Amino acid sequence: MLDIQFIRDNPELVQEKSKQKGYGVDVSKLLQVDTDRRELLTAVEALRARRNENSGKMKTSLASQNGQGGKPEQSLIDEGKQIKIELNERETYLQDLDAEYAALLKAVPNMPLADVPVGATEDENVVAKQVGERTKFDFVPKNHWEILEPRDMLDKERAAKISGSRFAYLKGDLVRLQLAIMQFVMETLGDEAIIQKIIDENDLHISAKPFTPVLPPAMLRTEPYVASARLNAEEVTYKIEQDDLWMNASAEHTLCTMYWNEILPEDMFPIRYLGYSTSFRREAGTYGKDTEGMIRLHQFDKLEMEVFSTAETALDEHKLQVAIQEYLVQQVGLPYQVLQKCTFDIGKPNASGFDIECWFPGQQKYRETHTADYMTDYQARDLKIRVRRASGDTELVHTNDATAFAMSRVLAAIVENFQMADGHVKIPAVLQPYMAGRQEM
């Protein structure tokens, strides 16, 4: 959530920036409800004080009777009844007002950073740079599914028979390649020397602390999911109907909620995790798109970076994650471009967002393979995750998350960029040590 005091101080700015992100929030209504709620809370607290005072007078009245079995003065009894009626009425109204206030406040998106481009559609994202020449062949390149399906490494037909559309069996060397990528990324992000090298090359001023690998839960309860500002029930997430559980749409969703309602010591920071999880997405609104291949599956595996930091280092942590993404893609040998996402496309809880799009020669286009999101303290406010400073003061942490590799997409990109005329695929040199030194599959 956004800080209510910031909204009180900057109502016009919040209204305008929310509109730029595509959210039609009513800041005036929120502030009126906020005022009414504070006034009612003051009245409720005054009534509670009167109730306590009245209760004290009753005890004094009884004590003055020296335990003779009497009762308090009738005027005190009548006053107590009237206070109870008024308090019940106002507490009920306050409960309703609290719910309205919370809903209005949660509807307000995070404010974009000053350098985020203003745009009304994703077409207004800005290409920050392109790296690597687009892969060229002396034959007509194929789409990844045209290579994988004939060689029995991708089977969507049988998966559809068992699970429905947009599921797949991955088999043989394609599975081995995925596991090789997983090992490569874990070793890379666990190497402090590599992290330091990336930090130095990008002139960042943060710790070189390596990432800790995590296998997080694949399901989470509604309350922390809502607090994370990541629950998108209509378009993205699957619900387990008989339980209060949602299927994870990305490892970040059970990583960012890990310290829900906790205060952490300052010497823990930065906290850097590399989560590996099977993810599930409804992909609502995309039917008719990417029906071939493995770009938009309902189930896929993903390596995700999650960072908890203090406010002063958070922006550099965001830059570090983007730099790590570029390093990984460069090491694999994929041509790519970096997009700075516009206000419309960065997402509700994000203050800044970047995408990496790798070149897919079979499709002759760049396609999104990575995203990096900076949430400031927006996510932590509702999750109530705080840092206790050495001084003893507490403040909200800042959160960042970013894709290391979404497996189905990077596998597709590798197959298309490293394909050979005979239908085999070269294994990127950096991954060969994890595949027993093999050079092709």
N, C-alpha and C positions, 0 to 999 in steps of 0.2 A: 504494500500500500504506500501511497504518497503521504508525507508528513502533513497532518491537518493544519499545523501552524504555517507551513509553507503555502498552503492553499489559501488560508485566511489573508496572508500578506500579499499574495500574488494572484488574485482571482482571474483577472483578465488574461494574464500569461498562461495560466493553467487551462483556461477555456480555449485559447487559441492553439496551444501546443497539442491539446487533446484532439482538436479538430484536425490538425495536421497529421495526426496518427490515425485518423479515421474513426474516432470515438465521439459520438454525439452526447457527451455528458452534460448535465445541467449543474454547473458550479453554483449558480445562485440558489437553487433549491437545496443543494448540499449545505451551503453556509447558513441558510435559514433553519434547516433541521438541526444543524450544529448549535446554533444560538438557542433554539427552543429546548434542545436536549440539555444544554448547560444550565439554562434557567430552571428547568424542571428538576434537574439533579440537585441544584441548590435548595429548592423547595423540599425535596424528598429528604435531604440531609437535615434540614431544619426540623421537619416532622419527626425524624428518627431521634433527634436530640430532645425534642419535647416529650417523646414517648419514654425515653430513658429518664428524663427528669421526673415525669409523672410516676414512673415505677419506683423511683427513689422516695418520692413523697409518700407513696402507699406503704412502703416498708417502714418509714418513719412513723406513720400514723398507727400502724399495727404495734410497733415497738412501744409507743406511748401508752398503749392499753395494758402493758405489763403481762402479755400472754394470757389475757382473760377470754380468748376465743371470739373476739369481736371481728369486725371487718373495717376496711378503710372508710374514710368519709365518702359519702355518696357523691359529692361533687368531684372527687378524684376519680371515682369509678366512671362517672358519666364522661368526664374529660378524656379518660383513657379509651373509652369506646369510640368517642368521636375522632380521636387521633387515629385509631386503628382503621376506621372507615376511610378517612381521608388518605391515609398512607397506602392502603390497599389500592385505592383508585389511582393514585398517582404512580405507584410502582408498576401497576399494570400498563398505564399509559407510557411510562418510561421504558418498559420492556419493548413495547411496540416501536417506540421512537428509536431505541438502540438498534433494533433490527433494520429499520429504514435507513438510519445513519450509516450502519456498516455496509449495507448494500450500495448506497450512493458513493461511499468512500472507495470501496473496492472497484467500482466501475471506472474510477479515474485512472488512466494509464500513467506510467512513469514518464517523466519529462525527457525528451531527447537532448543529448549534448549539443552544444552550440555548433559543432562542425558537421552534424548530421544533415545531409541534403533534404530539403523539403520536397516531397513528391506525393502524388495522389494514387499512384499505381506502382507495382514492382518494376514496370518499364522505366521508371525514373531513378532506379538504382544507378550508381556511378561506377564505371570501370576505373579502378584506381591504378591498375597495371596489368600487363600480360607478361607471362614468363614462359620461355621455351617456345621453340618453333612447333607448329602443328605437325603432327606425324604424317609423313608422306610414304606412299607405297608405289611399287611398280606393277601393282595389280589393284583391282577395285576392292576396297576394304569392306568387310562384312560387319553387320551388327553382332553384338556379343552372343545373342541367342542363336544366330545362324551358325556360330562356331561351336557353342556348347551343347546344343540339343542333339545334333547329329553324332556327337562323340559321347553321348549319354552322361554328361556332367550336369545337365540341367533338365529336370523333368517336371513341367508344370501340368501336363495333361493328367498324369496319375495323381498329382497333388490335388488338382481340382476335383477329381473323382472322390477323394477322401475328405478334403477340407473345404472345397469351394474354390472360387476364383481368387487369384492373387496370392496363392501359396505355391511353394516349389520344393521339390527335392533337390538338394545340392549333393553331388556325388564325386567320388574319386579325387582326382588331382585338384578340383576346384575347392574341395574341403581342405585338402592339404595346404593349398595356397592361402586360404583364410587363416588357418592356424599359424602359418609362417608370418603373416602380417601381424597377427596378435603378438607373437613372440618378439618380432622386430620393434614394434611400438613400445612394448613394455620395457625392453632393454634400453631403448633410446630415451624414454622419459624417466627412466630410473637412473640415468647416468648424469651425475652432477656436472661433469666436465662438459658434456654436450649442452646442458641447460645454460651453463655459464657462457659458453661460446655464443649461443643464440642471444643471450642478454647483452653481451658486449657488442655484437654486430648491430644490434638495434638500439644501442645507447639507452638501455633501461637501467633503473636504479632500484633493483629488488634482489631478494635472496635467490641463490641458485639451488635451493632445496629441491630435490627430485620428487617426482610424483609417486605416490603409494598406490599399487594396484588393488582394486576392490572388486569383488563379485557381490553386487548389491541385491536386495530382494527384487523380484520382478513384479510385485504387487504392492499397493499401498492403500491405506484407508482414506476416506473422503476428507476428514478434517485437515490432516497435513497436506493433502493434495490441493485442496482449495487455498490453504494458506500459502502454498508455494507460487500461486498465480499461474500455474502451468496446466491446470485441469481444463481440457477443452472437450467436453462430453459430446457435443453435437458432431464435430468434424473429425476428432482424432481418436478418442480413447474408448476402450472396451470396458464395460462394467460386468462384474460377476454378480448376477442378479440376486442370488440367495445369500450373499455376504456383502458386508460393507468394504468391498475391495475393488480396486481398479487395476487393470493390466498396465504395466509400465510402458509408456510410449517412448522412453529414452532413459538411459542409466542416470542422467542428471536428475530425474524426478525423485528417485529414492536416495540420491546423493545429497542434493541441496536441502532435503528435509531431515538429514541424519541428526543434526544437532537442534532439532525443534525444541523450543522452550528451554534452551540451555545458555549458561554464561560460561565462556571459555577463557582461560588465562591468556594474556597477551603473548607469552613465550611459545604458544602453539602455532602462531601465525608466521608465514602463510600456511594454510592447510591445503595441500594439493593432492587430488585423487585422480586416478585413471580407472574409470569404471567400465566393466565389460558385462553386457547384458543382452539377452534376447528382448527385442522391443516389439510392440504390437500397435498398429495404427489402422484405423478404419479407412483412411484415405477417401472419406466422403467428399463428394464434389469433383473427384478426379476420374470418374468412370468414363471410359472412352479414350483416356489418355494412358499411354505406356502400358497397354494391355499385353504387349509382347515383352519378353525379357524379364529382368529382375530389378528394375528401377523403383517401382512402386508396389512392393509386396506388403501384405498385411503383417507378415512376420519377418524380421530380419535381425541380425546381430550388429552390435555397435560398440565401439570404443569411444568413451566420452570423458573429456577433462572437466573437472569441477574444482573451483578454487574459492576458498573463504579467505578474506584478507581484511586488513584495516583500511579505513577510508583513504589514507594518504598514498597507499601503494596500489589501489584497485585498478586505476586506469592503466598503469604499466603492466599489471597482470593480464588485462585484456589484450594489450599489445603483444605480450609474450605468447599468449595462446594463439593469436593469428600468426605470429612468427614461427611457432612450432608447427602449425598446420602447413605453412609454406615449406618448412624444412622437410617434413615427412613426405610431402608430395614431390619435392625436388629429389629426395633420396630414391624414391621409387622410380622417378624418371618420367613423370606425366606432365605434359604442357598444361598450363592453367591460367586463369585470370582471377584477380581479386576484385570483388564488388563491395563498395561501401553502400550499405542499404539505406534507403530513404526513410523518412518519417513514417510513411504508410506501412512499410514492409518490415520494420525492425521488431514489431511485436509489442504487446501491451506492457509487459514488465521491463522491457529493455530500454536503456538509455542510449545504447549504441550497438550496432550489429554489422558484421562483415560476413560475406559468403566467399567461398572459393569454388570456382567452376572449372572442372577438368575438361579437356578436349576429348570428344568422342568421335573418332574418325569415321566409324561406321554410320553414324548419324549426322556427321558434318556439322556439329554444333558443340558449344560449351554447355555443360550441364552441372547443376549444383551437386557438390559432393561433401561440402563442409559448411558449417555455420558457426559463428562465434558471437556470444551475447554477453553484454555487460549490464547488470541490473542495479548498480549502485546499492543503496540500502533498501530499495523498494521491496524486494523479496523477503529480506530478513525482518522487516518491520512486523508483518503478520505472523511469520514463523517464530518471532521473538528469539532470534539468535543474536547474542551479544558478546562482546569482548570486554573483559575486565582489565583495564590498563594497570600498569605498575603503580600508578598513583592511587588506585582504588576506584576510580571512576569507571562507569560502564557506558558503552555506546554500541549501536548496531553495527554488525559486520557488513561488508560488501561482498557480493557474490558474482562470479563469472562462470560461464560454462562454454564449452566449445567441442566440436567433433574432432576426435583424433582420426578415426576412419569409420564411416558407415559401410559395413562389409559388402553388402550387395552392390553398392555403387562403385566402390573402389575396385572390386573384382571385375565388374563390367568394364570399367575404364581401362584396367590392365589388359584384359582380354582383347579389347578393341585396338589399343595402342601397340600391343606387342604381338599381334597376330602375324602369322606367316601364310604364304600362298597355299601351303598344303593343309591348312586348317589347324596346325599345331600353334602353340603360343610360347614365346620366349618368356622365361622367368626373369623378372628384373634382378640385376646383379646383387642388389642389397638383400634380396630375399632368398637367394640360392643357398646360403649357409643353413637356412632353416628348412630346406627341402633336400637335404643330403647331397648338396652340391650340384643337383641337376640343373641344367641350363634351359630346358624346355619341357612342356607338358602337352 
